[in-house]
Amino acid sequence: MSNDIDLHNVSVPLGEDFPEIRDGVRRICADYPAAYWRDLDRREAYPSEFVQAMTEAGYLSSLIPEEYGGAGLSLRAAGVILQECHSSGCYAAAAHAQMYTMGTVLRHGSPEQKARYLPKIASGELRLQAFGVTEPTTGTDTTKLKTRAVRQGDHYVVHGQKVWTSRAEYSDLMLLLVRTTPADQVQKKTDGISVLLVDMREARGNGMEIRKLGAMVNHNTTEIFFDGLKVPAENLIGAEGKGFRCILDGLNAERILVSHESIGDAQWFIRTATAYANERVVFDRPIGKNQGIQFPIARAYAELQGADMIVRKSAALFEAGLPCGEDANLAKLLSAEAAWSAAEACMQTHGGFGYAREYDVERRWREARIQRTAPISTNLILAYIGEHVLGMPRSY
Ligand SMILES: Cc1cc2nc3c(=O)[nH]c(=O)nc-3n(C[C@H](O)[C@H](O)[C@H](O)COP(=O)(O)OP(=O)(O)OC[C@H]3O[C@@H](n4cnc5c(N)ncnc54)[C@H](O)[C@@H]3O)c2cc1C
């Protein structure tokens, strides 16, 4: 961060800030115990009831301004909601996109688009929880994406394919990143990319096909094929060809929010591991008496506390309207690593029972792992820090 920026007036809350929100989320989560998630995981099913309860309580509209029917809360408050879900043993990944995918519409949509969609997203009448960016052949190299939208009269006609589009089968709308101008006809590779808001209800079977993608976690993720899908030109979000920037400026918020989930995961693993270490007796003593069991849990706790501070700091900078790219990326990296250390310690502490489905450790271990890969992988965060924070040459 630049030394010119005055940080003296930025305050970072310590302790359990937003206690009422935490209490409210914990009460909902108590209705969705481990057995609920275990069953969904076994069936690869979507947590419709949990998402409905979170919607009705208004938690998923927390970032939508009040004028559009949302709660208009801060990013930190929204993060606390996600953290409490994960700390309680729930898995918010099925719901979190409804919270923040709308940010692109909020920041870049026309007044008509905002008035048309945001109140219905806030009420839950419309679900906007699919975000089609990743493609099978280009992966992390987003600007090389090949899905092509060609303007024909008052429509765009879309051909191409997305992969790993999560929640597409449980979403009414999808934000779709497409190329409107071929890469060889633009000066900057980030130009010529546009964002379309696709109405999935109309699109399915009319030029768009969704196929479920079996995955290690119950993330309801899919592959989507476009073969002549017609999208009304009025569904273009922001200016044509400038869509990459529309997406980019929401990334810090997304990283800070999902970092809170990792903090919640780490809390759950450390609590679960500590309880088991105290209660499981082998060789006539609790296994937690062994340094080989106790120290990895203690180390994970230390990593959690460090990551939590950066997550809080990144949210405070974001809310103060200050540059937060460095801290958002650090928060994402450190929280994912802390959650993974805690997950590993918890697995190891449970010995063979860590593998038993009824203990939930192996499921939550699989769930926590995703944050090291998506929505951005650890390497790409390190590349950001190396280049943009430390000033080394771009590594790719
Ligand atoms: C469960 C799940 C849900 C997802 N949900 C969505 C979604 O809803 N919408 C969506 O658009 N995408 C989604 N994704 C996709 C996710 O964002 C990508 O998997 C991720 O961005 C990496 O892309 P890739 O898998 O193609 O990996 P690749 O780009 O093939 O990379 C493979 C590995 O190489 C590394 N690598 C690549 N280039 C470099 C480099 N230059 N320097 C260092 N390392 C490099 C990567 O970090 C990674 O570790 C999801 C993925 C998963 C697993």
The ligand as an ORCA input file, in Angstrom:
! r2SCAN-3c Opt
* xyz 0 1
  C     -15.849    -26.296     -7.005
  C     -15.498    -25.201     -7.971
  C     -16.416    -24.178     -8.184
  C     -16.137    -23.187     -9.134
  N     -17.099    -22.237     -9.413
  C     -16.901    -21.380    -10.466
  C     -17.946    -20.506    -10.901
  O     -19.036    -20.473    -10.322
  N     -17.722    -19.734    -11.988
  C     -16.534    -19.741    -12.671
  O     -16.390    -19.016    -13.644
  N     -15.509    -20.561    -12.275
  C     -15.672    -21.370    -11.190
  N     -14.654    -22.231    -10.795
  C     -13.411    -22.245    -11.582
  C     -12.214    -21.731    -10.828
  O     -12.292    -20.326    -10.695
  C     -10.996    -22.206    -11.628
  O     -10.893    -23.605    -11.440
  C      -9.755    -21.537    -11.211
  O      -9.836    -20.177    -11.531
  C      -8.522    -22.146    -11.916
  O      -8.750    -22.374    -13.276
  P      -8.427    -23.827    -13.908
  O      -9.139    -24.836    -13.080
  O      -8.714    -23.831    -15.368
  O      -6.903    -24.014    -13.663
  P      -5.667    -23.663    -14.659
  O      -5.835    -22.278    -15.163
  O      -5.558    -24.754    -15.653
  O      -4.477    -23.740    -13.659
  C      -4.033    -24.975    -13.085
  C      -2.995    -24.682    -12.021
  O      -1.902    -23.956    -12.610
  C      -1.699    -22.752    -11.902
  N      -1.273    -21.710    -12.832
  C      -1.823    -21.393    -14.042
  N      -1.154    -20.356    -14.579
  C      -0.198    -20.007    -13.692
  C       0.805    -18.987    -13.663
  N       0.953    -18.128    -14.655
  N       1.623    -18.920    -12.593
  C       1.496    -19.788    -11.575
  N       0.572    -20.771    -11.545
  C      -0.267    -20.870    -12.585
  C      -3.038    -22.414    -11.275
  O      -2.877    -21.560    -10.151
  C      -3.554    -23.782    -10.899
  O      -3.006    -24.163     -9.674
  C     -14.898    -23.193     -9.834
  C     -13.957    -24.211     -9.583
  C     -14.262    -25.206     -8.669
  C     -13.244    -26.291     -8.463
*
